[in-house]
Amino acid sequence: MKLTQQLDLWSAKFRSGLTDCLRIVLGLIILVKGFEFLFDMAGMVQTMQVEFGFSNIVIVQILAGIHLYFGFFILLGLMTRLSSAVLIPIVTIATVYVNVNFANSGIGEFLLSAVTLCLLLFFFIYGNGDFSVYRFWMDSKRSRLTDASIDESERMQINAKPPFLDFNVPNE
């Protein structure tokens, strides 16, 4: 059994509406930070120059785009584990290198980064939750598979995996 399937079975035992609300709030926080990076690029470039010794507007634009893109995915509950995996290193660097020095941003920014990092780690393990686009999509796909109005050839077509998603390695 794949690791993600095992994690889904484990997290199914602990499903609640609170975790879905936390995922939505996390997505909103990351989206807002993405917009903040986008609208305050000069401040981000200055922070990078002070903390890392170099600055590049392209890196700031990439960071803003990553926050916007993956924050939106976490908000919707689509590819939550992948989004968390991409954002964990970025938020870790922001927490450790940028926000540890409280003089620039204050303790509130550090706590927000630390809580965001903890929530990203949690949702990397936990997954999407029940109230998510992914769950809605999978449930609608299952209902189409059990619908008596479709014939066997359509059912086979829906169940067919694209060759690039077939990760089964033959046993030797």
C-alpha positions, 0 to 999 in steps of 0.5 A: 500500500502506498504511503499516501493511502496509509496516511489517508486511512489514518487521517480518515479516523480523525476527520472533523470540520475543524481541520477543514476550517484550519486548512482554509485559514492556512490557505487564506494566510498563505494567499494574503502573504503572497499578495503582500509579497507582490505589493511590497516587492521593494520591502522584500528585496530590501529584506533579502539584501539585509538577511542573505546579502543578495537581492533579485526582483525575479526571486521575489516574484517567484516567491509571491507566485508560489505563495499565491498558487499553492495558497489557493490550492491549499484553500481549495483542498487540491493537491494539499500535500504537494502544496505543503511540501513546496511551501515547507522549505520556504516558510522554514527559511522565512521563520529561521532566517528572517523572523528570528530577528524580531527587530524587523517584524516583531513577535507577531510575524514570527508567531504567524510564521511558526504557526503556518509552518506547523500547520503546513507540516500537519497538512502534509501528513493529514491531507485534504480533508472532507470539505475539499475540491479533491474529495468532491471530485473523487466522490463524483467520479465514484458516483459515475462509476456506480451509475447504471446509465453508463455502459461497461466501455465508459466505466473502463475508460473512467477507470483507466490510468494514464500510462504516466501515472502507472507507478507499479513496478513488476516484482522480480 
